[in-house]
Amino acid sequence: MALAETTTVLAEVTGNVATIGYGLAVIGPGIGLGILIGKTIEGIARQPEVAGQLRTTMFIGIGFVEVLGLLGLITGFLY
C-alpha cells in the first residue's frame, strides 16, 4: 500500500468512527429520560398531593436532557 492510500483510508475510518460516536452519544440522554420519568412517576405514586410540582420539575428536566440529545445528533451531521 502506498502512503497516499494509507492516508486516505485513515481519514475515511476517522469519519465513520466519529459518526458512530455521536450516534452513541444520544444513548445517554435516552437513559436519562427513562430514569427521570420513572422516578417522577414513583414520586407521584408515593405522594399524589405534590404531583403538579413534580410534573413541572420533570418537564424542565426533560427539556435539558433533550437539548443534550439534539446537540449530539446535530454534531454528527456537522462533521
N, CA, C, O and CB atoms as a CASP TS submission, in Angstrom:
PFRMAT TS
TARGET T0000
AUTHOR 0000-0000-0000
METHOD Language model
MODEL 1
PARENT N/A
ATOM      1  N   MET     1       0.837  -1.183   0.000  1.00  0.00           N
ATOM      2  CA  MET     1       0.000   0.000   0.000  1.00  0.00           C
ATOM      3  C   MET     1       0.880   1.243   0.000  1.00  0.00           C
ATOM      4  O   MET     1       1.857   1.339   0.742  1.00  0.00           O
ATOM      5  CB  MET     1      -0.951   0.000   1.213  1.00  0.00           C
ATOM      6  N   ALA     2       0.515   2.164  -0.831  1.00  0.00           N
ATOM      7  CA  ALA     2       1.279   3.404  -0.911  1.00  0.00           C
ATOM      8  C   ALA     2       0.881   4.323   0.239  1.00  0.00           C
ATOM      9  O   ALA     2      -0.165   4.150   0.865  1.00  0.00           O
ATOM     10  CB  ALA     2       1.056   4.104  -2.274  1.00  0.00           C
ATOM     11  N   LEU     3       1.737   5.297   0.496  1.00  0.00           N
ATOM     12  CA  LEU     3       1.482   6.229   1.597  1.00  0.00           C
ATOM     13  C   LEU     3       0.204   7.024   1.376  1.00  0.00           C
ATOM     14  O   LEU     3      -0.543   7.267   2.325  1.00  0.00           O
ATOM     15  CB  LEU     3       2.659   7.181   1.766  1.00  0.00           C
ATOM     16  N   ALA     4      -0.059   7.431   0.141  1.00  0.00           N
ATOM     17  CA  ALA     4      -1.273   8.203  -0.150  1.00  0.00           C
ATOM     18  C   ALA     4      -2.523   7.369   0.111  1.00  0.00           C
ATOM     19  O   ALA     4      -3.515   7.887   0.626  1.00  0.00           O
ATOM     20  CB  ALA     4      -1.262   8.694  -1.609  1.00  0.00           C
ATOM     21  N   GLU     5      -2.487   6.093  -0.235  1.00  0.00           N
ATOM     22  CA  GLU     5      -3.642   5.223   0.003  1.00  0.00           C
ATOM     23  C   GLU     5      -3.869   5.022   1.496  1.00  0.00           C
ATOM     24  O   GLU     5      -5.012   4.994   1.953  1.00  0.00           O
ATOM     25  CB  GLU     5      -3.446   3.863  -0.689  1.00  0.00           C
ATOM     26  N   THR     6      -2.787   4.883   2.259  1.00  0.00           N
ATOM     27  CA  THR     6      -2.903   4.704   3.705  1.00  0.00           C
ATOM     28  C   THR     6      -3.531   5.939   4.354  1.00  0.00           C
ATOM     29  O   THR     6      -4.383   5.811   5.233  1.00  0.00           O
ATOM     30  CB  THR     6      -1.521   4.422   4.324  1.00  0.00           C
ATOM     31  N   THR     7      -3.123   7.117   3.930  1.00  0.00           N
ATOM     32  CA  THR     7      -3.670   8.354   4.469  1.00  0.00           C
ATOM     33  C   THR     7      -5.163   8.462   4.160  1.00  0.00           C
ATOM     34  O   THR     7      -5.948   8.880   5.012  1.00  0.00           O
ATOM     35  CB  THR     7      -2.917   9.566   3.902  1.00  0.00           C
ATOM     36  N   THR     8      -5.551   8.088   2.948  1.00  0.00           N
ATOM     37  CA  THR     8      -6.963   8.145   2.571  1.00  0.00           C
ATOM     38  C   THR     8      -7.792   7.188   3.411  1.00  0.00           C
ATOM     39  O   THR     8      -8.882   7.548   3.857  1.00  0.00           O
ATOM     40  CB  THR     8      -7.134   7.820   1.087  1.00  0.00           C
ATOM     41  N   VAL     9      -7.303   5.990   3.634  1.00  0.00           N
ATOM     42  CA  VAL     9      -8.030   5.005   4.431  1.00  0.00           C
ATOM     43  C   VAL     9      -8.179   5.481   5.869  1.00  0.00           C
ATOM     44  O   VAL     9      -9.252   5.330   6.453  1.00  0.00           O
ATOM     45  CB  VAL     9      -7.317   3.648   4.393  1.00  0.00           C
ATOM     46  N   LEU    10      -7.135   6.050   6.453  1.00  0.00           N
ATOM     47  CA  LEU    10      -7.204   6.540   7.827  1.00  0.00           C
ATOM     48  C   LEU    10      -8.211   7.676   7.961  1.00  0.00           C
ATOM     49  O   LEU    10      -8.945   7.729   8.949  1.00  0.00           O
ATOM     50  CB  LEU    10      -5.828   7.007   8.292  1.00  0.00           C
ATOM     51  N   ALA    11      -8.263   8.584   6.989  1.00  0.00           N
ATOM     52  CA  ALA    11      -9.210   9.688   7.042  1.00  0.00           C
ATOM     53  C   ALA    11     -10.643   9.161   6.952  1.00  0.00           C
ATOM     54  O   ALA    11     -11.538   9.677   7.621  1.00  0.00           O
ATOM     55  CB  ALA    11      -8.932  10.693   5.908  1.00  0.00           C
ATOM     56  N   GLU    12     -10.856   8.150   6.139  1.00  0.00           N
ATOM     57  CA  GLU    12     -12.197   7.588   5.991  1.00  0.00           C
ATOM     58  C   GLU    12     -12.656   6.902   7.269  1.00  0.00           C
ATOM     59  O   GLU    12     -13.815   7.040   7.661  1.00  0.00           O
ATOM     60  CB  GLU    12     -12.231   6.599   4.830  1.00  0.00           C
ATOM     61  N   VAL    13     -11.770   6.170   7.921  1.00  0.00           N
ATOM     62  CA  VAL    13     -12.121   5.481   9.161  1.00  0.00           C
ATOM     63  C   VAL    13     -12.431   6.496  10.256  1.00  0.00           C
ATOM     64  O   VAL    13     -13.354   6.284  11.041  1.00  0.00           O
ATOM     65  CB  VAL    13     -10.979   4.540   9.605  1.00  0.00           C
ATOM     66  N   THR    14     -11.688   7.581  10.324  1.00  0.00           N
ATOM     67  CA  THR    14     -11.922   8.604  11.337  1.00  0.00           C
ATOM     68  C   THR    14     -13.318   9.190  11.193  1.00  0.00           C
ATOM     69  O   THR    14     -13.997   9.398  12.199  1.00  0.00           O
ATOM     70  CB  THR    14     -10.868   9.712  11.237  1.00  0.00           C
ATOM     71  N   GLY    15     -13.760   9.458   9.987  1.00  0.00           N
ATOM     72  CA  GLY    15     -15.097   9.997   9.771  1.00  0.00           C
ATOM     73  C   GLY    15     -16.171   9.033  10.218  1.00  0.00           C
ATOM     74  O   GLY    15     -17.145   9.444  10.848  1.00  0.00           O
ATOM     75  N   ASN    16     -16.013   7.747   9.905  1.00  0.00           N
ATOM     76  CA  ASN    16     -17.007   6.758  10.293  1.00  0.00           C
ATOM     77  C   ASN    16     -17.062   6.586  11.799  1.00  0.00           C
ATOM     78  O   ASN    16     -18.144   6.468  12.374  1.00  0.00           O
ATOM     79  CB  ASN    16     -16.714   5.429   9.630  1.00  0.00           C
ATOM     80  N   VAL    17     -15.906   6.570  12.440  1.00  0.00           N
ATOM     81  CA  VAL    17     -15.867   6.400  13.889  1.00  0.00           C
ATOM     82  C   VAL    17     -16.512   7.600  14.582  1.00  0.00           C
ATOM     83  O   VAL    17     -17.208   7.436  15.584  1.00  0.00           O
ATOM     84  CB  VAL    17     -14.414   6.216  14.373  1.00  0.00           C
ATOM     85  N   ALA    18     -16.288   8.789  14.061  1.00  0.00           N
ATOM     86  CA  ALA    18     -16.893   9.982  14.658  1.00  0.00           C
ATOM     87  C   ALA    18     -18.410   9.929  14.546  1.00  0.00           C
ATOM     88  O   ALA    18     -19.113  10.275  15.495  1.00  0.00           O
ATOM     89  CB  ALA    18     -16.356  11.257  13.983  1.00  0.00           C
ATOM     90  N   THR    19     -18.915   9.507  13.413  1.00  0.00           N
ATOM     91  CA  THR    19     -20.366   9.426  13.238  1.00  0.00           C
ATOM     92  C   THR    19     -20.970   8.409  14.189  1.00  0.00           C
ATOM     93  O   THR    19     -22.021   8.666  14.777  1.00  0.00           O
ATOM     94  CB  THR    19     -20.714   9.064  11.793  1.00  0.00           C
ATOM     95  N   ILE    20     -20.335   7.274  14.348  1.00  0.00           N
ATOM     96  CA  ILE    20     -20.822   6.254  15.281  1.00  0.00           C
ATOM     97  C   ILE    20     -20.754   6.780  16.714  1.00  0.00           C
ATOM     98  O   ILE    20     -21.659   6.535  17.512  1.00  0.00           O
ATOM     99  CB  ILE    20     -19.998   4.946  15.144  1.00  0.00           C
ATOM    100  N   GLY    21     -19.692   7.495  17.035  1.00  0.00           N
ATOM    101  CA  GLY    21     -19.549   8.064  18.381  1.00  0.00           C
ATOM    102  C   GLY    21     -20.650   9.047  18.712  1.00  0.00           C
ATOM    103  O   GLY    21     -21.180   9.036  19.822  1.00  0.00           O
ATOM    104  N   TYR    22     -21.000   9.899  17.761  1.00  0.00           N
ATOM    105  CA  TYR    22     -22.070  10.859  18.006  1.00  0.00           C
ATOM    106  C   TYR    22     -23.412  10.152  18.115  1.00  0.00           C
ATOM    107  O   TYR    22     -24.272  10.568  18.892  1.00  0.00           O
ATOM    108  CB  TYR    22     -22.114  11.910  16.895  1.00  0.00           C
ATOM    109  N   GLY    23     -23.596   9.097  17.350  1.00  0.00           N
ATOM    110  CA  GLY    23     -24.823   8.308  17.471  1.00  0.00           C
ATOM    111  C   GLY    23     -24.935   7.655  18.835  1.00  0.00           C
ATOM    112  O   GLY    23     -26.014   7.610  19.426  1.00  0.00           O
ATOM    113  N   LEU    24     -23.818   7.151  19.331  1.00  0.00           N
ATOM    114  CA  LEU    24     -23.817   6.539  20.657  1.00  0.00           C
ATOM    115  C   LEU    24     -24.024   7.580  21.763  1.00  0.00           C
ATOM    116  O   LEU    24     -24.513   7.259  22.847  1.00  0.00           O
ATOM    117  CB  LEU    24     -22.507   5.789  20.886  1.00  0.00           C
ATOM    118  N   ALA    25     -23.648   8.817  21.476  1.00  0.00           N
ATOM    119  CA  ALA    25     -23.818   9.881  22.473  1.00  0.00           C
ATOM    120  C   ALA    25     -25.293  10.155  22.745  1.00  0.00           C
ATOM    121  O   ALA    25     -25.629  10.716  23.788  1.00  0.00           O
ATOM    122  CB  ALA    25     -23.127  11.168  22.006  1.00  0.00           C
ATOM    123  N   VAL    26     -26.163   9.779  21.846  1.00  0.00           N
ATOM    124  CA  VAL    26     -27.588  10.009  22.030  1.00  0.00           C
ATOM    125  C   VAL    26     -28.182   8.980  22.995  1.00  0.00           C
ATOM    126  O   VAL    26     -29.271   9.190  23.531  1.00  0.00           O
ATOM    127  CB  VAL    26     -28.315   9.959  20.678  1.00  0.00           C
ATOM    128  N   ILE    27     -27.480   7.879  23.216  1.00  0.00           N
ATOM    129  CA  ILE    27     -27.980   6.852  24.136  1.00  0.00           C
ATOM    130  C   ILE    27     -28.041   7.389  25.569  1.00  0.00           C
ATOM    131  O   ILE    27     -28.960   7.051  26.315  1.00  0.00           O
ATOM    132  CB  ILE    27     -27.086   5.594  24.077  1.00  0.00           C
ATOM    133  N   GLY    28     -27.085   8.210  25.954  1.00  0.00           N
ATOM    134  CA  GLY    28     -27.050   8.766  27.309  1.00  0.00           C
ATOM    135  C   GLY    28     -28.306   9.541  27.665  1.00  0.00           C
ATOM    136  O   GLY    28     -28.913   9.264  28.699  1.00  0.00           O
ATOM    137  N   PRO    29     -28.722  10.512  26.840  1.00  0.00           N
ATOM    138  CA  PRO    29     -29.971  11.206  27.149  1.00  0.00           C
ATOM    139  C   PRO    29     -31.184  10.284  27.155  1.00  0.00           C
ATOM    140  O   PRO    29     -32.130  10.524  27.905  1.00  0.00           O
ATOM    141  CB  PRO    29     -30.192  12.311  26.160  1.00  0.00           C
ATOM    142  N   GLY    30     -31.177   9.241  26.340  1.00  0.00           N
ATOM    143  CA  GLY    30     -32.288   8.285  26.359  1.00  0.00           C
ATOM    144  C   GLY    30     -32.390   7.576  27.698  1.00  0.00           C
ATOM    145  O   GLY    30     -33.482   7.406  28.240  1.00  0.00           O
ATOM    146  N   ILE    31     -31.262   7.168  28.221  1.00  0.00           N
ATOM    147  CA  ILE    31     -31.240   6.533  29.541  1.00  0.00           C
ATOM    148  C   ILE    31     -31.644   7.545  30.613  1.00  0.00           C
ATOM    149  O   ILE    31     -32.383   7.216  31.540  1.00  0.00           O
ATOM    150  CB  ILE    31     -29.835   5.949  29.849  1.00  0.00           C
ATOM    151  N   GLY    32     -31.158   8.761  30.480  1.00  0.00           N
ATOM    152  CA  GLY    32     -31.504   9.814  31.432  1.00  0.00           C
ATOM    153  C   GLY    32     -33.000  10.097  31.458  1.00  0.00           C
ATOM    154  O   GLY    32     -33.574  10.310  32.526  1.00  0.00           O
ATOM    155  N   LEU    33     -33.634  10.101  30.287  1.00  0.00           N
ATOM    156  CA  LEU    33     -35.076  10.319  30.242  1.00  0.00           C
ATOM    157  C   LEU    33     -35.824   9.193  30.934  1.00  0.00           C
ATOM    158  O   LEU    33     -36.793   9.436  31.655  1.00  0.00           O
ATOM    159  CB  LEU    33     -35.550  10.450  28.801  1.00  0.00           C
ATOM    160  N   GLY    34     -35.383   7.978  30.721  1.00  0.00           N
ATOM    161  CA  GLY    34     -36.031   6.844  31.370  1.00  0.00           C
ATOM    162  C   GLY    34     -35.958   6.933  32.882  1.00  0.00           C
ATOM    163  O   GLY    34     -36.946   6.686  33.574  1.00  0.00           O
ATOM    164  N   ILE    35     -34.797   7.284  33.389  1.00  0.00           N
ATOM    165  CA  ILE    35     -34.625   7.412  34.842  1.00  0.00           C
ATOM    166  C   ILE    35     -35.467   8.583  35.370  1.00  0.00           C
ATOM    167  O   ILE    35     -36.147   8.457  36.389  1.00  0.00           O
ATOM    168  CB  ILE    35     -33.119   7.619  35.202  1.00  0.00           C
ATOM    169  N   LEU    36     -35.414   9.711  34.671  1.00  0.00           N
ATOM    170  CA  LEU    36     -36.134  10.909  35.100  1.00  0.00           C
ATOM    171  C   LEU    36     -37.637  10.675  35.167  1.00  0.00           C
ATOM    172  O   LEU    36     -38.277  11.005  36.165  1.00  0.00           O
ATOM    173  CB  LEU    36     -35.835  12.064  34.161  1.00  0.00           C
ATOM    174  N   ILE    37     -38.191  10.115  34.120  1.00  0.00           N
ATOM    175  CA  ILE    37     -39.638   9.891  34.090  1.00  0.00           C
ATOM    176  C   ILE    37     -40.034   8.808  35.099  1.00  0.00           C
ATOM    177  O   ILE    37     -41.057   8.933  35.773  1.00  0.00           O
ATOM    178  CB  ILE    37     -40.094   9.490  32.666  1.00  0.00           C
ATOM    179  N   GLY    38     -39.237   7.760  35.202  1.00  0.00           N
ATOM    180  CA  GLY    38     -39.542   6.694  36.158  1.00  0.00           C
ATOM    181  C   GLY    38     -39.547   7.177  37.596  1.00  0.00           C
ATOM    182  O   GLY    38     -40.433   6.821  38.373  1.00  0.00           O
ATOM    183  N   LYS    39     -38.567   7.979  37.948  1.00  0.00           N
ATOM    184  CA  LYS    39     -38.512   8.492  39.319  1.00  0.00           C
ATOM    185  C   LYS    39     -39.648   9.478  39.599  1.00  0.00           C
ATOM    186  O   LYS    39     -40.147   9.549  40.722  1.00  0.00           O
ATOM    187  CB  LYS    39     -37.162   9.168  39.575  1.00  0.00           C
ATOM    188  N   THR    40     -40.057  10.237  38.577  1.00  0.00           N
ATOM    189  CA  THR    40     -41.180  11.149  38.774  1.00  0.00           C
ATOM    190  C   THR    40     -42.463  10.373  39.021  1.00  0.00           C
ATOM    191  O   THR    40     -43.241  10.721  39.910  1.00  0.00           O
ATOM    192  CB  THR    40     -41.345  12.073  37.564  1.00  0.00           C
ATOM    193  N   ILE    41     -42.687   9.331  38.243  1.00  0.00           N
ATOM    194  CA  ILE    41     -43.879   8.502  38.450  1.00  0.00           C
ATOM    195  C   ILE    41     -43.846   7.855  39.834  1.00  0.00           C
ATOM    196  O   ILE    41     -44.870   7.764  40.511  1.00  0.00           O
ATOM    197  CB  ILE    41     -43.985   7.417  37.353  1.00  0.00           C
ATOM    198  N   GLU    42     -42.666   7.409  40.242  1.00  0.00           N
ATOM    199  CA  GLU    42     -42.523   6.828  41.581  1.00  0.00           C
ATOM    200  C   GLU    42     -42.856   7.858  42.662  1.00  0.00           C
ATOM    201  O   GLU    42     -43.535   7.540  43.638  1.00  0.00           O
ATOM    202  CB  GLU    42     -41.093   6.292  41.784  1.00  0.00           C
ATOM    203  N   GLY    43     -42.379   9.081  42.485  1.00  0.00           N
ATOM    204  CA  GLY    43     -42.658  10.140  43.457  1.00  0.00           C
ATOM    205  C   GLY    43     -44.129  10.493  43.511  1.00  0.00           C
ATOM    206  O   GLY    43     -44.669  10.732  44.591  1.00  0.00           O
ATOM    207  N   ILE    44     -44.794  10.529  42.347  1.00  0.00           N
ATOM    208  CA  ILE    44     -46.225  10.825  42.317  1.00  0.00           C
ATOM    209  C   ILE    44     -47.013   9.701  42.982  1.00  0.00           C
ATOM    210  O   ILE    44     -48.006   9.956  43.664  1.00  0.00           O
ATOM    211  CB  ILE    44     -46.708  11.033  40.867  1.00  0.00           C
ATOM    212  N   ALA    45     -46.575   8.462  42.786  1.00  0.00           N
ATOM    213  CA  ALA    45     -47.268   7.337  43.419  1.00  0.00           C
ATOM    214  C   ALA    45     -47.130   7.386  44.938  1.00  0.00           C
ATOM    215  O   ALA    45     -48.043   6.986  45.659  1.00  0.00           O
ATOM    216  CB  ALA    45     -46.723   6.006  42.887  1.00  0.00           C
ATOM    217  N   ARG    46     -45.997   7.872  45.420  1.00  0.00           N
ATOM    218  CA  ARG    46     -45.785   7.932  46.872  1.00  0.00           C
ATOM    219  C   ARG    46     -46.509   9.107  47.506  1.00  0.00           C
ATOM    220  O   ARG    46     -47.053   8.989  48.604  1.00  0.00           O
ATOM    221  CB  ARG    46     -44.301   8.020  47.183  1.00  0.00           C
ATOM    222  N   GLN    47     -46.515  10.251  46.810  1.00  0.00           N
ATOM    223  CA  GLN    47     -47.164  11.453  47.353  1.00  0.00           C
ATOM    224  C   GLN    47     -47.972  12.137  46.260  1.00  0.00           C
ATOM    225  O   GLN    47     -47.474  13.056  45.610  1.00  0.00           O
ATOM    226  CB  GLN    47     -46.114  12.435  47.946  1.00  0.00           C
ATOM    227  N   PRO    48     -49.191  11.710  46.050  1.00  0.00           N
ATOM    228  CA  PRO    48     -50.014  12.279  44.970  1.00  0.00           C
ATOM    229  C   PRO    48     -50.285  13.777  45.114  1.00  0.00           C
ATOM    230  O   PRO    48     -50.565  14.449  44.122  1.00  0.00           O
ATOM    231  CB  PRO    48     -51.325  11.553  44.908  1.00  0.00           C
ATOM    232  N   GLU    49     -50.206  14.299  46.319  1.00  0.00           N
ATOM    233  CA  GLU    49     -50.518  15.717  46.526  1.00  0.00           C
ATOM    234  C   GLU    49     -49.476  16.655  45.917  1.00  0.00           C
ATOM    235  O   GLU    49     -49.772  17.831  45.705  1.00  0.00           O
ATOM    236  CB  GLU    49     -50.643  16.000  48.004  1.00  0.00           C
ATOM    237  N   VAL    50     -48.296  16.182  45.637  1.00  0.00           N
ATOM    238  CA  VAL    50     -47.264  17.030  45.018  1.00  0.00           C
ATOM    239  C   VAL    50     -47.078  16.698  43.537  1.00  0.00           C
ATOM    240  O   VAL    50     -46.028  16.990  42.964  1.00  0.00           O
ATOM    241  CB  VAL    50     -45.928  16.869  45.760  1.00  0.00           C
ATOM    242  N   ALA    51     -48.077  16.097  42.924  1.00  0.00           N
ATOM    243  CA  ALA    51     -47.970  15.686  41.518  1.00  0.00           C
ATOM    244  C   ALA    51     -47.692  16.873  40.595  1.00  0.00           C
ATOM    245  O   ALA    51     -46.892  16.762  39.666  1.00  0.00           O
ATOM    246  CB  ALA    51     -49.253  14.981  41.078  1.00  0.00           C
ATOM    247  N   GLY    52     -48.344  17.998  40.846  1.00  0.00           N
ATOM    248  CA  GLY    52     -48.148  19.181  39.995  1.00  0.00           C
ATOM    249  C   GLY    52     -46.717  19.700  40.035  1.00  0.00           C
ATOM    250  O   GLY    52     -46.139  20.026  38.999  1.00  0.00           O
ATOM    251  N   GLN    53     -46.156  19.774  41.224  1.00  0.00           N
ATOM    252  CA  GLN    53     -44.784  20.255  41.365  1.00  0.00           C
ATOM    253  C   GLN    53     -43.799  19.287  40.723  1.00  0.00           C
ATOM    254  O   GLN    53     -42.861  19.704  40.043  1.00  0.00           O
ATOM    255  CB  GLN    53     -44.437  20.457  42.842  1.00  0.00           C
ATOM    256  N   LEU    54     -44.015  17.994  40.942  1.00  0.00           N
ATOM    257  CA  LEU    54     -43.115  17.006  40.350  1.00  0.00           C
ATOM    258  C   LEU    54     -43.196  17.017  38.825  1.00  0.00           C
ATOM    259  O   LEU    54     -42.181  16.903  38.138  1.00  0.00           O
ATOM    260  CB  LEU    54     -43.443  15.611  40.880  1.00  0.00           C
ATOM    261  N   ARG    55     -44.414  17.154  38.307  1.00  0.00           N
ATOM    262  CA  ARG    55     -44.600  17.168  36.857  1.00  0.00           C
ATOM    263  C   ARG    55     -43.894  18.373  36.232  1.00  0.00           C
ATOM    264  O   ARG    55     -43.250  18.247  35.191  1.00  0.00           O
ATOM    265  CB  ARG    55     -46.099  17.189  36.507  1.00  0.00           C
ATOM    266  N   THR    56     -44.016  19.531  36.867  1.00  0.00           N
ATOM    267  CA  THR    56     -43.363  20.734  36.354  1.00  0.00           C
ATOM    268  C   THR    56     -41.850  20.570  36.343  1.00  0.00           C
ATOM    269  O   THR    56     -41.190  20.898  35.357  1.00  0.00           O
ATOM    270  CB  THR    56     -43.754  21.953  37.191  1.00  0.00           C
ATOM    271  N   THR    57     -41.315  20.071  37.424  1.00  0.00           N
ATOM    272  CA  THR    57     -39.869  19.854  37.513  1.00  0.00           C
ATOM    273  C   THR    57     -39.414  18.812  36.490  1.00  0.00           C
ATOM    274  O   THR    57     -38.334  18.937  35.911  1.00  0.00           O
ATOM    275  CB  THR    57     -39.476  19.408  38.937  1.00  0.00           C
ATOM    276  N   MET    58     -40.237  17.788  36.269  1.00  0.00           N
ATOM    277  CA  MET    58     -39.891  16.757  35.297  1.00  0.00           C
ATOM    278  C   MET    58     -39.800  17.360  33.899  1.00  0.00           C
ATOM    279  O   MET    58     -38.870  17.051  33.154  1.00  0.00           O
ATOM    280  CB  MET    58     -40.925  15.615  35.323  1.00  0.00           C
ATOM    281  N   PHE    59     -40.754  18.218  33.533  1.00  0.00           N
ATOM    282  CA  PHE    59     -40.735  18.801  32.194  1.00  0.00           C
ATOM    283  C   PHE    59     -39.536  19.720  31.991  1.00  0.00           C
ATOM    284  O   PHE    59     -38.996  19.780  30.886  1.00  0.00           O
ATOM    285  CB  PHE    59     -42.021  19.568  31.940  1.00  0.00           C
ATOM    286  N   ILE    60     -39.112  20.424  33.008  1.00  0.00           N
ATOM    287  CA  ILE    60     -37.902  21.250  32.922  1.00  0.00           C
ATOM    288  C   ILE    60     -36.679  20.348  32.709  1.00  0.00           C
ATOM    289  O   ILE    60     -35.822  20.633  31.872  1.00  0.00           O
ATOM    290  CB  ILE    60     -37.728  22.117  34.212  1.00  0.00           C
ATOM    291  N   GLY    61     -36.615  19.266  33.475  1.00  0.00           N
ATOM    292  CA  GLY    61     -35.513  18.316  33.310  1.00  0.00           C
ATOM    293  C   GLY    61     -35.508  17.667  31.939  1.00  0.00           C
ATOM    294  O   GLY    61     -34.445  17.474  31.349  1.00  0.00           O
ATOM    295  N   ILE    62     -36.688  17.327  31.423  1.00  0.00           N
ATOM    296  CA  ILE    62     -36.779  16.732  30.090  1.00  0.00           C
ATOM    297  C   ILE    62     -36.237  17.701  29.044  1.00  0.00           C
ATOM    298  O   ILE    62     -35.562  17.288  28.101  1.00  0.00           O
ATOM    299  CB  ILE    62     -38.240  16.348  29.761  1.00  0.00           C
ATOM    300  N   GLY    63     -36.529  18.979  29.210  1.00  0.00           N
ATOM    301  CA  GLY    63     -36.001  19.978  28.272  1.00  0.00           C
ATOM    302  C   GLY    63     -34.485  19.987  28.246  1.00  0.00           C
ATOM    303  O   GLY    63     -33.886  20.032  27.171  1.00  0.00           O
ATOM    304  N   PHE    64     -33.855  19.944  29.410  1.00  0.00           N
ATOM    305  CA  PHE    64     -32.395  19.941  29.467  1.00  0.00           C
ATOM    306  C   PHE    64     -31.805  18.668  28.870  1.00  0.00           C
ATOM    307  O   PHE    64     -30.804  18.723  28.155  1.00  0.00           O
ATOM    308  CB  PHE    64     -31.927  20.099  30.905  1.00  0.00           C
ATOM    309  N   VAL    65     -32.413  17.536  29.156  1.00  0.00           N
ATOM    310  CA  VAL    65     -31.906  16.262  28.642  1.00  0.00           C
ATOM    311  C   VAL    65     -32.074  16.201  27.130  1.00  0.00           C
ATOM    312  O   VAL    65     -31.185  15.706  26.437  1.00  0.00           O
ATOM    313  CB  VAL    65     -32.632  15.075  29.311  1.00  0.00           C
ATOM    314  N   GLU    66     -33.183  16.688  26.607  1.00  0.00           N
ATOM    315  CA  GLU    66     -33.417  16.661  25.168  1.00  0.00           C
ATOM    316  C   GLU    66     -32.417  17.562  24.432  1.00  0.00           C
ATOM    317  O   GLU    66     -31.998  17.243  23.320  1.00  0.00           O
ATOM    318  CB  GLU    66     -34.858  17.097  24.856  1.00  0.00           C
ATOM    319  N   VAL    67     -32.040  18.672  25.043  1.00  0.00           N
ATOM    320  CA  VAL    67     -31.044  19.549  24.422  1.00  0.00           C
ATOM    321  C   VAL    67     -29.731  18.792  24.232  1.00  0.00           C
ATOM    322  O   VAL    67     -29.080  18.934  23.197  1.00  0.00           O
ATOM    323  CB  VAL    67     -30.818  20.821  25.281  1.00  0.00           C
ATOM    324  N   LEU    68     -29.337  17.993  25.219  1.00  0.00           N
ATOM    325  CA  LEU    68     -28.101  17.213  25.085  1.00  0.00           C
ATOM    326  C   LEU    68     -28.202  16.214  23.944  1.00  0.00           C
ATOM    327  O   LEU    68     -27.252  16.041  23.181  1.00  0.00           O
ATOM    328  CB  LEU    68     -27.784  16.480  26.391  1.00  0.00           C
ATOM    329  N   GLY    69     -29.348  15.555  23.824  1.00  0.00           N
ATOM    330  CA  GLY    69     -29.542  14.599  22.739  1.00  0.00           C
ATOM    331  C   GLY    69     -29.511  15.274  21.375  1.00  0.00           C
ATOM    332  O   GLY    69     -28.907  14.754  20.438  1.00  0.00           O
ATOM    333  N   LEU    70     -30.154  16.418  21.261  1.00  0.00           N
ATOM    334  CA  LEU    70     -30.164  17.133  19.985  1.00  0.00           C
ATOM    335  C   LEU    70     -28.779  17.654  19.621  1.00  0.00           C
ATOM    336  O   LEU    70     -28.409  17.657  18.447  1.00  0.00           O
ATOM    337  CB  LEU    70     -31.154  18.290  20.038  1.00  0.00           C
ATOM    338  N   LEU    71     -28.015  18.091  20.608  1.00  0.00           N
ATOM    339  CA  LEU    71     -26.645  18.536  20.328  1.00  0.00           C
ATOM    340  C   LEU    71     -25.800  17.393  19.770  1.00  0.00           C
ATOM    341  O   LEU    71     -25.038  17.583  18.821  1.00  0.00           O
ATOM    342  CB  LEU    71     -25.994  19.098  21.602  1.00  0.00           C
ATOM    343  N   GLY    72     -25.936  16.212  20.361  1.00  0.00           N
ATOM    344  CA  GLY    72     -25.200  15.057  19.857  1.00  0.00           C
ATOM    345  C   GLY    72     -25.611  14.707  18.444  1.00  0.00           C
ATOM    346  O   GLY    72     -24.761  14.370  17.620  1.00  0.00           O
ATOM    347  N   LEU    73     -26.892  14.778  18.149  1.00  0.00           N
ATOM    348  CA  LEU    73     -27.394  14.449  16.821  1.00  0.00           C
ATOM    349  C   LEU    73     -26.941  15.472  15.789  1.00  0.00           C
ATOM    350  O   LEU    73     -26.500  15.100  14.701  1.00  0.00           O
ATOM    351  CB  LEU    73     -28.914  14.361  16.836  1.00  0.00           C
ATOM    352  N   ILE    74     -27.043  16.742  16.114  1.00  0.00           N
ATOM    353  CA  ILE    74     -26.654  17.801  15.174  1.00  0.00           C
ATOM    354  C   ILE    74     -25.147  17.773  14.938  1.00  0.00           C
ATOM    355  O   ILE    74     -24.699  17.952  13.806  1.00  0.00           O
ATOM    356  CB  ILE    74     -27.087  19.190  15.703  1.00  0.00           C
ATOM    357  N   THR    75     -24.379  17.556  15.966  1.00  0.00           N
ATOM    358  CA  THR    75     -22.921  17.488  15.810  1.00  0.00           C
ATOM    359  C   THR    75     -22.529  16.356  14.869  1.00  0.00           C
ATOM    360  O   THR    75     -21.563  16.486  14.118  1.00  0.00           O
ATOM    361  CB  THR    75     -22.239  17.298  17.176  1.00  0.00           C
ATOM    362  N   GLY    76     -23.259  15.256  14.900  1.00  0.00           N
ATOM    363  CA  GLY    76     -22.987  14.158  13.975  1.00  0.00           C
ATOM    364  C   GLY    76     -23.205  14.561  12.522  1.00  0.00           C
ATOM    365  O   GLY    76     -22.495  14.084  11.637  1.00  0.00           O
ATOM    366  N   PHE    77     -24.166  15.424  12.265  1.00  0.00           N
ATOM    367  CA  PHE    77     -24.400  15.875  10.898  1.00  0.00           C
ATOM    368  C   PHE    77     -23.399  16.938  10.454  1.00  0.00           C
ATOM    369  O   PHE    77     -23.119  17.060   9.261  1.00  0.00           O
ATOM    370  CB  PHE    77     -25.806  16.414  10.769  1.00  0.00           C
ATOM    371  N   LEU    78     -22.861  17.702  11.391  1.00  0.00           N
ATOM    372  CA  LEU    78     -21.932  18.784  11.030  1.00  0.00           C
ATOM    373  C   LEU    78     -20.562  18.260  10.624  1.00  0.00           C
ATOM    374  O   LEU    78     -19.907  18.863   9.773  1.00  0.00           O
ATOM    375  CB  LEU    78     -21.778  19.751  12.192  1.00  0.00           C
ATOM    376  N   TYR    79     -20.112  17.155  11.208  1.00  0.00           N
ATOM    377  CA  TYR    79     -18.761  16.668  10.923  1.00  0.00           C
ATOM    378  C   TYR    79     -18.780  15.465  10.059  1.00  0.00           C
ATOM    379  O   TYR    79     -17.723  14.928   9.725  1.00  0.00           O
ATOM    380  CB  TYR    79     -18.029  16.358  12.181  1.00  0.00           C
TER
END
